Structure formats: structure tokens, C-alpha cells
């Protein structure tokens, strides 16, 4: 193998707004703290998050019906 012929990553694959100090991530972390404080288990939080995410993204993929 030739030295210096490797793969170079020039940027992150993470979406903008997902970095540790982003407001979006902070709001999600706060929501999770509130869910835990209200007694939801980790499994319940995961199920709720996954259900809402699936519904939200499915709705975004479905074209709107003409009026």
C-alpha cells in the first residue's frame, strides 16, 4: 500500500443543526428529560419517538390531494 493514498473525509455526514450545541438538539434533549421525569421508560420514549417520526415522514412523502 502506498503511503498517503488513503480516504480523506473533508466534512461531516451529520445534517446541519444536529451538532451538540444546536437549538434543535437542545429542544429534543429537554423533551427527553421531561419524558423521563414524568415516568416514561426508555423503551416508551423510543416507541413514542419512532411512532411520531414514522408518521411525520410518511406524511411528508405523501403528496397532498387536490382540493
C-alpha atoms as an extended CHARMM CRD file, in Angstrom:
* protein
*
        67  EXT
         1         1  UNK       CA              0.0000000000        0.0000000000        0.0000000000  PROA      1               0.0000000000
         2         2  UNK       CA              1.2770000000        3.3970000000       -0.9270000000  PROA      2               0.0000000000
         3         3  UNK       CA              1.5830000000        5.8350000000        1.9370000000  PROA      3               0.0000000000
         4         4  UNK       CA             -0.6840000000        8.8820000000        1.6710000000  PROA      4               0.0000000000
         5         5  UNK       CA             -3.1860000000        7.2050000000       -0.6810000000  PROA      5               0.0000000000
         6         6  UNK       CA             -5.9890000000        6.7730000000        1.8720000000  PROA      6               0.0000000000
         7         7  UNK       CA             -9.5110000000        8.0850000000        2.1010000000  PROA      7               0.0000000000
         8         8  UNK       CA             -9.8940000000       11.6400000000        3.3120000000  PROA      8               0.0000000000
         9         9  UNK       CA            -13.0630000000       12.9820000000        4.9110000000  PROA      9               0.0000000000
        10        10  UNK       CA            -13.4820000000       16.6840000000        4.3270000000  PROA      10              0.0000000000
        11        11  UNK       CA            -16.8140000000       17.2270000000        6.0800000000  PROA      11              0.0000000000
        12        12  UNK       CA            -19.2330000000       15.5160000000        8.4250000000  PROA      12              0.0000000000
        13        13  UNK       CA            -22.1680000000       13.4500000000        7.1910000000  PROA      13              0.0000000000
        14        14  UNK       CA            -24.2760000000       14.9130000000       10.0010000000  PROA      14              0.0000000000
        15        15  UNK       CA            -27.0110000000       17.2520000000        8.8980000000  PROA      15              0.0000000000
        16        16  UNK       CA            -26.7170000000       20.9380000000        9.7850000000  PROA      16              0.0000000000
        17        17  UNK       CA            -28.4920000000       21.5940000000       13.0620000000  PROA      17              0.0000000000
        18        18  UNK       CA            -27.5710000000       18.2210000000       14.5820000000  PROA      18              0.0000000000
        19        19  UNK       CA            -24.3230000000       19.3180000000       16.2080000000  PROA      19              0.0000000000
        20        20  UNK       CA            -24.1340000000       19.0810000000       20.0230000000  PROA      20              0.0000000000
        21        21  UNK       CA            -24.8340000000       22.7860000000       20.5790000000  PROA      21              0.0000000000
        22        22  UNK       CA            -27.7330000000       23.1720000000       18.1220000000  PROA      22              0.0000000000
        23        23  UNK       CA            -31.0840000000       24.5200000000       19.3590000000  PROA      23              0.0000000000
        24        24  UNK       CA            -32.9190000000       21.5740000000       17.7540000000  PROA      24              0.0000000000
        25        25  UNK       CA            -30.8410000000       19.0480000000       19.6520000000  PROA      25              0.0000000000
        26        26  UNK       CA            -31.2510000000       21.0390000000       22.8700000000  PROA      26              0.0000000000
        27        27  UNK       CA            -35.0730000000       21.0130000000       22.4700000000  PROA      27              0.0000000000
        28        28  UNK       CA            -35.0590000000       17.2480000000       21.8720000000  PROA      28              0.0000000000
        29        29  UNK       CA            -32.8270000000       16.6800000000       24.9200000000  PROA      29              0.0000000000
        30        30  UNK       CA            -35.1580000000       18.8210000000       27.0500000000  PROA      30              0.0000000000
        31        31  UNK       CA            -38.1800000000       16.8550000000       25.8040000000  PROA      31              0.0000000000
        32        32  UNK       CA            -36.4290000000       13.5840000000       26.7080000000  PROA      32              0.0000000000
        33        33  UNK       CA            -35.5750000000       14.8760000000       30.1950000000  PROA      33              0.0000000000
        34        34  UNK       CA            -39.2270000000       15.8640000000       30.6860000000  PROA      34              0.0000000000
        35        35  UNK       CA            -40.3980000000       12.4560000000       29.4580000000  PROA      35              0.0000000000
        36        36  UNK       CA            -38.0430000000       10.6900000000       31.8740000000  PROA      36              0.0000000000
        37        37  UNK       CA            -39.0880000000       12.9730000000       34.7400000000  PROA      37              0.0000000000
        38        38  UNK       CA            -42.7510000000       12.1810000000       34.0490000000  PROA      38              0.0000000000
        39        39  UNK       CA            -42.0160000000        8.4820000000       34.4250000000  PROA      39              0.0000000000
        40        40  UNK       CA            -41.7280000000        7.2720000000       30.8400000000  PROA      40              0.0000000000
        41        41  UNK       CA            -39.2510000000        4.4330000000       30.4240000000  PROA      41              0.0000000000
        42        42  UNK       CA            -36.5090000000        4.4790000000       27.8110000000  PROA      42              0.0000000000
        43        43  UNK       CA            -38.5000000000        1.9250000000       25.7900000000  PROA      43              0.0000000000
        44        44  UNK       CA            -41.6570000000        4.0530000000       25.9810000000  PROA      44              0.0000000000
        45        45  UNK       CA            -39.7390000000        7.1510000000       24.8530000000  PROA      45              0.0000000000
        46        46  UNK       CA            -38.1910000000        5.1950000000       21.9630000000  PROA      46              0.0000000000
        47        47  UNK       CA            -41.5780000000        3.8480000000       20.9030000000  PROA      47              0.0000000000
        48        48  UNK       CA            -43.2020000000        7.2840000000       21.0660000000  PROA      48              0.0000000000
        49        49  UNK       CA            -40.3310000000        8.9260000000       19.1780000000  PROA      49              0.0000000000
        50        50  UNK       CA            -40.2690000000        6.2060000000       16.4990000000  PROA      50              0.0000000000
        51        51  UNK       CA            -44.0560000000        6.3570000000       16.0230000000  PROA      51              0.0000000000
        52        52  UNK       CA            -44.1250000000       10.1450000000       15.6580000000  PROA      52              0.0000000000
        53        53  UNK       CA            -41.0750000000       10.1210000000       13.3700000000  PROA      53              0.0000000000
        54        54  UNK       CA            -42.6040000000        7.4500000000       11.1010000000  PROA      54              0.0000000000
        55        55  UNK       CA            -45.9350000000        9.2920000000       10.9290000000  PROA      55              0.0000000000
        56        56  UNK       CA            -44.2980000000       12.6610000000       10.2690000000  PROA      56              0.0000000000
        57        57  UNK       CA            -42.0130000000       11.4330000000        7.4950000000  PROA      57              0.0000000000
        58        58  UNK       CA            -44.7390000000        9.2830000000        5.8940000000  PROA      58              0.0000000000
        59        59  UNK       CA            -46.9850000000       12.3490000000        5.7670000000  PROA      59              0.0000000000
        60        60  UNK       CA            -44.1670000000       14.3780000000        4.2020000000  PROA      60              0.0000000000
        61        61  UNK       CA            -43.7380000000       11.7150000000        1.4700000000  PROA      61              0.0000000000
        62        62  UNK       CA            -47.4590000000       11.5760000000        0.6480000000  PROA      62              0.0000000000
        63        63  UNK       CA            -48.4760000000       14.1000000000       -1.9960000000  PROA      63              0.0000000000
        64        64  UNK       CA            -51.3230000000       16.4140000000       -0.9950000000  PROA      64              0.0000000000
        65        65  UNK       CA            -54.6890000000       15.7160000000       -2.5750000000  PROA      65              0.0000000000
        66        66  UNK       CA            -56.0570000000       18.4350000000       -4.8560000000  PROA      66              0.0000000000
        67        67  UNK       CA            -58.9230000000       20.4240000000       -3.3250000000  PROA      67              0.0000000000
